[in-house]
Amino acid sequence: MNKPIKTATIIGGGVIGAGWLARFIENGIDVKVYDPDPESARKINAVLENSRAAYAKLTMAPRLSEGSITHCTSLAEAVGNAELIVESVPERLDIKQSVYAEVEQAAPNNALIVSSTSGIMPSDLQAKLQHPERMLVVHPFNPVYLLPVVEVVGGKKTSQESIDRAMAIYAAIGMKPVHIKKEIEAFVADRLLEAVWREALWLVSDGIATTQEVDDIMRFGFGLRWAQMGLFETYRVAGGEAGMRHFMAQFGPCLTWPWTKLMDVPEFTDELVDLIATQSDEQSGMHSIRELERIRDNNLVGIMQALRSNDWGAGKVLAAYEKAQYDAAAGVVESADDDLSQPIKTVQRTVPTDWTDYNNHMNESRYLQVSSEATDAFMRLIGVDSEYVEQGGSYFTVETHIRHLDEVRAQEPIAVTTQVLKGEGKKLHLFNRISHADGRLLATVEHLLIHVSLETRSSSLPGEAVAAKLAEIAGLHKGLAVPEGAGRAVNS
Amino acid sequence: MNKPIKTATIIGGGVIGAGWLARFIENGIDVKVYDPDPESARKINAVLENSRAAYAKLTMAPRLSEGSITHCTSLAEAVGNAELIVESVPERLDIKQSVYAEVEQAAPNNALIVSSTSGIMPSDLQAKLQHPERMLVVHPFNPVYLLPVVEVVGGKKTSQESIDRAMAIYAAIGMKPVHIKKEIEAFVADRLLEAVWREALWLVSDGIATTQEVDDIMRFGFGLRWAQMGLFETYRVAGGEAGMRHFMAQFGPCLTWPWTKLMDVPEFTDELVDLIATQSDEQSGMHSIRELERIRDNNLVGIMQALRSNDWGAGKVLAAYEKAQYDAAAGVVESADDDLSQPIKTVQRTVPTDWTDYNNHMNESRYLQVSSEATDAFMRLIGVDSEYVEQGGSYFTVETHIRHLDEVRAQEPIAVTTQVLKGEGKKLHLFNRISHADGRLLATVEHLLIHVSLETRSSSLPGEAVAAKLAEIAGLHKGLAVPEGAGRAVNS
């Protein structure tokens, strides 16, 4: 599949480092991690519990099996053969520089070194490096395994090639890298965040609003807007048909009104900390942090999926990522498929944790989902891929018969084979067998599909190449026995 | 239903006034509108086109028919018998005060007068009123017909009763009123927005980032977070198990770093306006403002629906609003459901945004999921509920046959009826029909289920009460015709 690198090294396993680790292994990348904290493995596992739950819901695209995790006992071991070294240690220039000095002693000279810093300038970070051209900032946002954006910022000595490599790597693992072309402290996101943070502290400190009220005004208001359009595009729309110029003319002059007190930093007293912390407890104390993380992740997944069906913003990034996985999977199936004369291995996966029901086994509807995935894999094999669909052809399922023969539980490995019973003209008659890796036949699923024109939404003949490939496989499968259960009706 | 007022008067039919009008009529409230602009009716109709499209997707809850719209030729006519007068005229204190003077001459003394101002203090607005106790600010956000939040701000002379009335009215029309207890200019939201706006202008003005890059960093990053949790709750989670106090200790001191330049207002030159407007054209110029509005609305609807399925934030407000509508309509639904002699209404829902596939219709596996939900609803009806399952009995599906007859897309309303073909001994043979609310039959799904002991995982007889209830329904359904498609096999 789309694996831009095979391995990555994580230095520092805090919330950000562990979030990077999670995103990498979800993309099939093997990770070496170094963190001297004896609690590190436990903390990383807590993040992985969240990220696995989130990915099980986020996408059904075929994905590589999880990358491996190696906990290293020295930094040298972790960076030995590194391709990409991600530093997420505390935000102090001296600490980071001493880490880089150690890294350069043990790592290959061409390994990319990226810092997760949220504010320190890359020119300062790379100042003492022997090979500074491969060093840059890639600033992510919590939760790193879900939020798409990263700020990619090079220093004075960073090479264009390093920037290009980073942009390609992060795009390939489902992210939205934004190249900040001029480095400043705190880059772009944290400039904006700091502005809001200061003003919010003033509002609470002055007793204008509680933390709950500030948060509500955000999440029931402009936060909803900004999940899909930024400030400028939102205001362009607000300007009406006259657009941005009108908006600027109308609201520009307000900027000089002496409203916000942003540079006048609230004094950071114990009283202010108490006030904020107490209000925050009242607001959110009914949930543990772990619960809040799960709630947040489920919400982010839901929002990104909603935007995906509108092909917009973060949903568009997710859709592109999934398309890449599907396209790559098409190749895998084909090459793995040396023998087309036997039922074709179309799916291999484990049962996600949220696929079970109150009977404590995989829910019946998931059998059809798995079988549908198998049919999609078969489609890609005969050339019904995203390009073919874009050109207006596809197959629609018109009839399905399922026999449930055995149970399967969460996290167990399953596989599907696909046999062609008939494949000519507009018709495609498939027989999928879902088996457990231990050999038990779990279900058979028989599908009748009809080729359609996506324009007229009515039946039509497939394209020549598709018809030819299908005829080839159908011919090979003619010799196979008609499977037990085919052509059967539900009968009590 | 939940109609907190019968009529509302809108003074000023710009984007905000028209947005208010749309929200009111969607809630069955009759609206009188006064705007001397001869183009007013046309502009209002443009907003109504958007709001109607949005509400058609937003909720399937039973709703009152649209309120009426009366375009008045004088302010006196518009406020004559008013209950609620909403002022959305230009943001100048003298203009607003002269409107209120006219209003008081013609309106009842107890009509609530609310201003949509985004910044002027209510104490100033009400200063010259004869009955200032009924005057307050209710500050909404664009698009007013979709975004839930309003800042409710009283002035020195506003009565508690007026605040209470406003809070009740806006909650009943699906909004999230937040009472700002201490009045300041620009209230809470616009303080935060101004902070971001200023910093963003600096970033563009200094050439650090383009409008597109600033927007991308927002909508692929913290904007997604703020659609569901505000700043304080997000940072509480970032603080980890130690929560807010830890976060404050860690990040508080950074506040004194001299990063942001917020009070140092960028000079509002023609060059700056040109720069922003030109970049905005490059970023969004491929869409008309109307297109952008539709995109925005579809995204907001999708996001709120995603949050609704997690029962959180703006989705929770939507769910409560819908529940109120359903409760108000309950009498009808319940009595319709009581007739067990007909196929039983087991599911009523809209198609979630993430249920569609590359063919741009509900994925085949979701048909089985919906049918499975219908079967579960039937189970609960015959007493196979969570208590019964805990005691070790359940039904497992052993065979299913699906006919896909028509397509359905995201956000469309569907319903399922369940007919019992056989229900005796260990066997349960069901026939589910999935229909679109417009009457089209989308699919039929035939299920054979076997009663099992969850201990032995093998077949067993159901408990007496379940068997009796099932026998009752099966007896009633014996008289129904065998449905078309029952007992059918897949055959090419």
HADDOCK unambig.tbl for C-alpha pairs under 7 A between the chains (distance, minus, plus):
assign (segid A and resid 141 and name CA) (segid B and resid 221 and name CA) 6.72 0.50 0.50
assign (segid A and resid 147 and name CA) (segid B and resid 220 and name CA) 6.79 0.50 0.50
assign (segid A and resid 147 and name CA) (segid B and resid 221 and name CA) 5.95 0.50 0.50
assign (segid A and resid 148 and name CA) (segid B and resid 220 and name CA) 5.63 0.50 0.50
assign (segid A and resid 148 and name CA) (segid B and resid 221 and name CA) 6.57 0.50 0.50
assign (segid A and resid 149 and name CA) (segid B and resid 217 and name CA) 6.34 0.50 0.50
assign (segid A and resid 149 and name CA) (segid B and resid 220 and name CA) 5.08 0.50 0.50
assign (segid A and resid 149 and name CA) (segid B and resid 221 and name CA) 5.31 0.50 0.50
assign (segid A and resid 178 and name CA) (segid B and resid 213 and name CA) 6.75 0.50 0.50
assign (segid A and resid 180 and name CA) (segid B and resid 208 and name CA) 6.84 0.50 0.50
assign (segid A and resid 180 and name CA) (segid B and resid 209 and name CA) 6.38 0.50 0.50
assign (segid A and resid 181 and name CA) (segid B and resid 208 and name CA) 6.61 0.50 0.50
assign (segid A and resid 182 and name CA) (segid B and resid 208 and name CA) 5.18 0.50 0.50
assign (segid A and resid 185 and name CA) (segid B and resid 259 and name CA) 6.95 0.50 0.50
assign (segid A and resid 189 and name CA) (segid B and resid 217 and name CA) 6.37 0.50 0.50
assign (segid A and resid 191 and name CA) (segid B and resid 260 and name CA) 6.10 0.50 0.50
assign (segid A and resid 192 and name CA) (segid B and resid 196 and name CA) 5.50 0.50 0.50
assign (segid A and resid 192 and name CA) (segid B and resid 199 and name CA) 6.25 0.50 0.50
assign (segid A and resid 195 and name CA) (segid B and resid 195 and name CA) 5.49 0.50 0.50
assign (segid A and resid 195 and name CA) (segid B and resid 196 and name CA) 6.15 0.50 0.50
assign (segid A and resid 195 and name CA) (segid B and resid 260 and name CA) 6.88 0.50 0.50
assign (segid A and resid 196 and name CA) (segid B and resid 192 and name CA) 5.49 0.50 0.50
assign (segid A and resid 196 and name CA) (segid B and resid 195 and name CA) 6.15 0.50 0.50
assign (segid A and resid 196 and name CA) (segid B and resid 196 and name CA) 6.51 0.50 0.50
assign (segid A and resid 199 and name CA) (segid B and resid 192 and name CA) 6.22 0.50 0.50
assign (segid A and resid 208 and name CA) (segid B and resid 180 and name CA) 6.82 0.50 0.50
assign (segid A and resid 208 and name CA) (segid B and resid 181 and name CA) 6.59 0.50 0.50
assign (segid A and resid 208 and name CA) (segid B and resid 182 and name CA) 5.18 0.50 0.50
assign (segid A and resid 209 and name CA) (segid B and resid 180 and name CA) 6.36 0.50 0.50
assign (segid A and resid 211 and name CA) (segid B and resid 232 and name CA) 6.23 0.50 0.50
assign (segid A and resid 213 and name CA) (segid B and resid 178 and name CA) 6.73 0.50 0.50
assign (segid A and resid 215 and name CA) (segid B and resid 229 and name CA) 6.72 0.50 0.50
assign (segid A and resid 215 and name CA) (segid B and resid 230 and name CA) 3.94 0.50 0.50
assign (segid A and resid 215 and name CA) (segid B and resid 231 and name CA) 6.01 0.50 0.50
assign (segid A and resid 215 and name CA) (segid B and resid 232 and name CA) 6.43 0.50 0.50
assign (segid A and resid 216 and name CA) (segid B and resid 230 and name CA) 6.61 0.50 0.50
assign (segid A and resid 217 and name CA) (segid B and resid 149 and name CA) 6.33 0.50 0.50
assign (segid A and resid 217 and name CA) (segid B and resid 189 and name CA) 6.38 0.50 0.50
assign (segid A and resid 218 and name CA) (segid B and resid 226 and name CA) 6.44 0.50 0.50
assign (segid A and resid 218 and name CA) (segid B and resid 230 and name CA) 5.58 0.50 0.50
assign (segid A and resid 219 and name CA) (segid B and resid 226 and name CA) 5.37 0.50 0.50
assign (segid A and resid 219 and name CA) (segid B and resid 227 and name CA) 4.82 0.50 0.50
assign (segid A and resid 219 and name CA) (segid B and resid 228 and name CA) 5.33 0.50 0.50
assign (segid A and resid 219 and name CA) (segid B and resid 229 and name CA) 5.72 0.50 0.50
assign (segid A and resid 219 and name CA) (segid B and resid 230 and name CA) 5.52 0.50 0.50
assign (segid A and resid 219 and name CA) (segid B and resid 313 and name CA) 6.93 0.50 0.50
assign (segid A and resid 220 and name CA) (segid B and resid 147 and name CA) 6.76 0.50 0.50
assign (segid A and resid 220 and name CA) (segid B and resid 148 and name CA) 5.62 0.50 0.50
assign (segid A and resid 220 and name CA) (segid B and resid 149 and name CA) 5.09 0.50 0.50
assign (segid A and resid 220 and name CA) (segid B and resid 313 and name CA) 6.94 0.50 0.50
assign (segid A and resid 220 and name CA) (segid B and resid 314 and name CA) 5.56 0.50 0.50
assign (segid A and resid 221 and name CA) (segid B and resid 141 and name CA) 6.75 0.50 0.50
assign (segid A and resid 221 and name CA) (segid B and resid 147 and name CA) 5.93 0.50 0.50
assign (segid A and resid 221 and name CA) (segid B and resid 148 and name CA) 6.57 0.50 0.50
assign (segid A and resid 221 and name CA) (segid B and resid 149 and name CA) 5.32 0.50 0.50
assign (segid A and resid 223 and name CA) (segid B and resid 223 and name CA) 5.69 0.50 0.50
assign (segid A and resid 223 and name CA) (segid B and resid 226 and name CA) 4.45 0.50 0.50
assign (segid A and resid 223 and name CA) (segid B and resid 227 and name CA) 4.29 0.50 0.50
assign (segid A and resid 224 and name CA) (segid B and resid 226 and name CA) 6.91 0.50 0.50
assign (segid A and resid 224 and name CA) (segid B and resid 227 and name CA) 4.23 0.50 0.50
assign (segid A and resid 224 and name CA) (segid B and resid 300 and name CA) 6.73 0.50 0.50
assign (segid A and resid 226 and name CA) (segid B and resid 218 and name CA) 6.42 0.50 0.50
assign (segid A and resid 226 and name CA) (segid B and resid 219 and name CA) 5.37 0.50 0.50
assign (segid A and resid 226 and name CA) (segid B and resid 223 and name CA) 4.48 0.50 0.50
assign (segid A and resid 226 and name CA) (segid B and resid 224 and name CA) 6.94 0.50 0.50
assign (segid A and resid 227 and name CA) (segid B and resid 219 and name CA) 4.80 0.50 0.50
assign (segid A and resid 227 and name CA) (segid B and resid 223 and name CA) 4.27 0.50 0.50
assign (segid A and resid 227 and name CA) (segid B and resid 224 and name CA) 4.22 0.50 0.50
assign (segid A and resid 227 and name CA) (segid B and resid 227 and name CA) 5.93 0.50 0.50
assign (segid A and resid 228 and name CA) (segid B and resid 219 and name CA) 5.30 0.50 0.50
assign (segid A and resid 228 and name CA) (segid B and resid 299 and name CA) 6.75 0.50 0.50
assign (segid A and resid 229 and name CA) (segid B and resid 215 and name CA) 6.69 0.50 0.50
assign (segid A and resid 229 and name CA) (segid B and resid 219 and name CA) 5.71 0.50 0.50
assign (segid A and resid 230 and name CA) (segid B and resid 215 and name CA) 3.93 0.50 0.50
assign (segid A and resid 230 and name CA) (segid B and resid 216 and name CA) 6.61 0.50 0.50
assign (segid A and resid 230 and name CA) (segid B and resid 218 and name CA) 5.56 0.50 0.50
assign (segid A and resid 230 and name CA) (segid B and resid 219 and name CA) 5.53 0.50 0.50
assign (segid A and resid 231 and name CA) (segid B and resid 215 and name CA) 6.02 0.50 0.50
assign (segid A and resid 232 and name CA) (segid B and resid 211 and name CA) 6.21 0.50 0.50
assign (segid A and resid 232 and name CA) (segid B and resid 215 and name CA) 6.44 0.50 0.50
assign (segid A and resid 233 and name CA) (segid B and resid 284 and name CA) 6.98 0.50 0.50
assign (segid A and resid 237 and name CA) (segid B and resid 289 and name CA) 5.70 0.50 0.50
assign (segid A and resid 237 and name CA) (segid B and resid 292 and name CA) 6.70 0.50 0.50
assign (segid A and resid 237 and name CA) (segid B and resid 293 and name CA) 6.64 0.50 0.50
assign (segid A and resid 240 and name CA) (segid B and resid 289 and name CA) 6.37 0.50 0.50
assign (segid A and resid 241 and name CA) (segid B and resid 289 and name CA) 5.73 0.50 0.50
assign (segid A and resid 244 and name CA) (segid B and resid 277 and name CA) 5.45 0.50 0.50
assign (segid A and resid 244 and name CA) (segid B and resid 280 and name CA) 6.81 0.50 0.50
assign (segid A and resid 245 and name CA) (segid B and resid 273 and name CA) 6.79 0.50 0.50
assign (segid A and resid 245 and name CA) (segid B and resid 277 and name CA) 5.55 0.50 0.50
assign (segid A and resid 248 and name CA) (segid B and resid 273 and name CA) 6.70 0.50 0.50
assign (segid A and resid 252 and name CA) (segid B and resid 268 and name CA) 6.97 0.50 0.50
assign (segid A and resid 255 and name CA) (segid B and resid 265 and name CA) 6.78 0.50 0.50
assign (segid A and resid 256 and name CA) (segid B and resid 265 and name CA) 6.64 0.50 0.50
assign (segid A and resid 259 and name CA) (segid B and resid 185 and name CA) 6.96 0.50 0.50
assign (segid A and resid 260 and name CA) (segid B and resid 191 and name CA) 6.07 0.50 0.50
assign (segid A and resid 260 and name CA) (segid B and resid 195 and name CA) 6.88 0.50 0.50
assign (segid A and resid 262 and name CA) (segid B and resid 262 and name CA) 6.00 0.50 0.50
assign (segid A and resid 262 and name CA) (segid B and resid 263 and name CA) 6.31 0.50 0.50
assign (segid A and resid 263 and name CA) (segid B and resid 262 and name CA) 6.22 0.50 0.50
assign (segid A and resid 263 and name CA) (segid B and resid 263 and name CA) 5.99 0.50 0.50
assign (segid A and resid 265 and name CA) (segid B and resid 255 and name CA) 6.73 0.50 0.50
assign (segid A and resid 265 and name CA) (segid B and resid 256 and name CA) 6.58 0.50 0.50
assign (segid A and resid 268 and name CA) (segid B and resid 252 and name CA) 6.91 0.50 0.50
assign (segid A and resid 273 and name CA) (segid B and resid 245 and name CA) 6.77 0.50 0.50
assign (segid A and resid 273 and name CA) (segid B and resid 248 and name CA) 6.72 0.50 0.50
assign (segid A and resid 277 and name CA) (segid B and resid 244 and name CA) 5.47 0.50 0.50
assign (segid A and resid 277 and name CA) (segid B and resid 245 and name CA) 5.54 0.50 0.50
assign (segid A and resid 280 and name CA) (segid B and resid 244 and name CA) 6.85 0.50 0.50
assign (segid A and resid 289 and name CA) (segid B and resid 237 and name CA) 5.71 0.50 0.50
assign (segid A and resid 289 and name CA) (segid B and resid 240 and name CA) 6.35 0.50 0.50
assign (segid A and resid 289 and name CA) (segid B and resid 241 and name CA) 5.72 0.50 0.50
assign (segid A and resid 292 and name CA) (segid B and resid 237 and name CA) 6.69 0.50 0.50
assign (segid A and resid 293 and name CA) (segid B and resid 237 and name CA) 6.65 0.50 0.50
assign (segid A and resid 299 and name CA) (segid B and resid 228 and name CA) 6.79 0.50 0.50
assign (segid A and resid 299 and name CA) (segid B and resid 307 and name CA) 6.12 0.50 0.50
assign (segid A and resid 299 and name CA) (segid B and resid 310 and name CA) 6.78 0.50 0.50
assign (segid A and resid 300 and name CA) (segid B and resid 224 and name CA) 6.75 0.50 0.50
assign (segid A and resid 302 and name CA) (segid B and resid 306 and name CA) 4.98 0.50 0.50
assign (segid A and resid 302 and name CA) (segid B and resid 307 and name CA) 6.86 0.50 0.50
assign (segid A and resid 303 and name CA) (segid B and resid 303 and name CA) 5.16 0.50 0.50
assign (segid A and resid 303 and name CA) (segid B and resid 306 and name CA) 5.82 0.50 0.50
assign (segid A and resid 305 and name CA) (segid B and resid 354 and name CA) 5.63 0.50 0.50
assign (segid A and resid 306 and name CA) (segid B and resid 302 and name CA) 5.00 0.50 0.50
assign (segid A and resid 306 and name CA) (segid B and resid 303 and name CA) 5.87 0.50 0.50
assign (segid A and resid 306 and name CA) (segid B and resid 306 and name CA) 6.37 0.50 0.50
assign (segid A and resid 306 and name CA) (segid B and resid 353 and name CA) 5.45 0.50 0.50
assign (segid A and resid 306 and name CA) (segid B and resid 354 and name CA) 6.18 0.50 0.50
assign (segid A and resid 307 and name CA) (segid B and resid 299 and name CA) 6.15 0.50 0.50
assign (segid A and resid 307 and name CA) (segid B and resid 302 and name CA) 6.85 0.50 0.50
assign (segid A and resid 309 and name CA) (segid B and resid 353 and name CA) 5.92 0.50 0.50
assign (segid A and resid 309 and name CA) (segid B and resid 354 and name CA) 6.40 0.50 0.50
assign (segid A and resid 310 and name CA) (segid B and resid 299 and name CA) 6.82 0.50 0.50
assign (segid A and resid 313 and name CA) (segid B and resid 219 and name CA) 6.89 0.50 0.50
assign (segid A and resid 313 and name CA) (segid B and resid 220 and name CA) 6.88 0.50 0.50
assign (segid A and resid 314 and name CA) (segid B and resid 220 and name CA) 5.54 0.50 0.50
assign (segid A and resid 365 and name CA) (segid B and resid 365 and name CA) 6.24 0.50 0.50
assign (segid A and resid 365 and name CA) (segid B and resid 368 and name CA) 5.14 0.50 0.50
assign (segid A and resid 365 and name CA) (segid B and resid 369 and name CA) 4.84 0.50 0.50
assign (segid A and resid 365 and name CA) (segid B and resid 372 and name CA) 6.82 0.50 0.50
assign (segid A and resid 368 and name CA) (segid B and resid 365 and name CA) 5.16 0.50 0.50
assign (segid A and resid 369 and name CA) (segid B and resid 365 and name CA) 4.81 0.50 0.50
assign (segid A and resid 372 and name CA) (segid B and resid 365 and name CA) 6.80 0.50 0.50
assign (segid A and resid 397 and name CA) (segid B and resid 404 and name CA) 6.80 0.50 0.50
assign (segid A and resid 398 and name CA) (segid B and resid 403 and name CA) 5.79 0.50 0.50
assign (segid A and resid 398 and name CA) (segid B and resid 404 and name CA) 4.55 0.50 0.50
assign (segid A and resid 398 and name CA) (segid B and resid 405 and name CA) 6.72 0.50 0.50
assign (segid A and resid 399 and name CA) (segid B and resid 402 and name CA) 5.42 0.50 0.50
assign (segid A and resid 399 and name CA) (segid B and resid 403 and name CA) 4.50 0.50 0.50
assign (segid A and resid 399 and name CA) (segid B and resid 404 and name CA) 5.78 0.50 0.50
assign (segid A and resid 399 and name CA) (segid B and resid 490 and name CA) 6.43 0.50 0.50
assign (segid A and resid 400 and name CA) (segid B and resid 401 and name CA) 5.59 0.50 0.50
assign (segid A and resid 400 and name CA) (segid B and resid 402 and name CA) 4.93 0.50 0.50
assign (segid A and resid 400 and name CA) (segid B and resid 403 and name CA) 6.61 0.50 0.50
assign (segid A and resid 400 and name CA) (segid B and resid 490 and name CA) 6.74 0.50 0.50
assign (segid A and resid 401 and name CA) (segid B and resid 400 and name CA) 5.58 0.50 0.50
assign (segid A and resid 401 and name CA) (segid B and resid 401 and name CA) 4.31 0.50 0.50
assign (segid A and resid 401 and name CA) (segid B and resid 402 and name CA) 6.30 0.50 0.50
assign (segid A and resid 401 and name CA) (segid B and resid 490 and name CA) 6.70 0.50 0.50
assign (segid A and resid 402 and name CA) (segid B and resid 399 and name CA) 5.43 0.50 0.50
assign (segid A and resid 402 and name CA) (segid B and resid 400 and name CA) 4.95 0.50 0.50
assign (segid A and resid 402 and name CA) (segid B and resid 401 and name CA) 6.33 0.50 0.50
assign (segid A and resid 403 and name CA) (segid B and resid 398 and name CA) 5.81 0.50 0.50
assign (segid A and resid 403 and name CA) (segid B and resid 399 and name CA) 4.52 0.50 0.50
assign (segid A and resid 403 and name CA) (segid B and resid 400 and name CA) 6.63 0.50 0.50
assign (segid A and resid 404 and name CA) (segid B and resid 397 and name CA) 6.86 0.50 0.50
assign (segid A and resid 404 and name CA) (segid B and resid 398 and name CA) 4.61 0.50 0.50
assign (segid A and resid 404 and name CA) (segid B and resid 399 and name CA) 5.83 0.50 0.50
assign (segid A and resid 405 and name CA) (segid B and resid 398 and name CA) 6.81 0.50 0.50
assign (segid A and resid 429 and name CA) (segid B and resid 492 and name CA) 6.57 0.50 0.50
assign (segid A and resid 448 and name CA) (segid B and resid 490 and name CA) 6.78 0.50 0.50
assign (segid A and resid 487 and name CA) (segid B and resid 489 and name CA) 5.44 0.50 0.50
assign (segid A and resid 487 and name CA) (segid B and resid 490 and name CA) 5.43 0.50 0.50
assign (segid A and resid 487 and name CA) (segid B and resid 491 and name CA) 6.13 0.50 0.50
assign (segid A and resid 488 and name CA) (segid B and resid 489 and name CA) 5.29 0.50 0.50
assign (segid A and resid 489 and name CA) (segid B and resid 487 and name CA) 5.44 0.50 0.50
assign (segid A and resid 489 and name CA) (segid B and resid 488 and name CA) 5.28 0.50 0.50
assign (segid A and resid 489 and name CA) (segid B and resid 489 and name CA) 4.22 0.50 0.50
assign (segid A and resid 490 and name CA) (segid B and resid 399 and name CA) 6.39 0.50 0.50
assign (segid A and resid 490 and name CA) (segid B and resid 400 and name CA) 6.71 0.50 0.50
assign (segid A and resid 490 and name CA) (segid B and resid 401 and name CA) 6.67 0.50 0.50
assign (segid A and resid 490 and name CA) (segid B and resid 448 and name CA) 6.75 0.50 0.50
assign (segid A and resid 490 and name CA) (segid B and resid 487 and name CA) 5.44 0.50 0.50
assign (segid A and resid 491 and name CA) (segid B and resid 487 and name CA) 6.13 0.50 0.50
assign (segid A and resid 492 and name CA) (segid B and resid 429 and name CA) 6.57 0.50 0.50
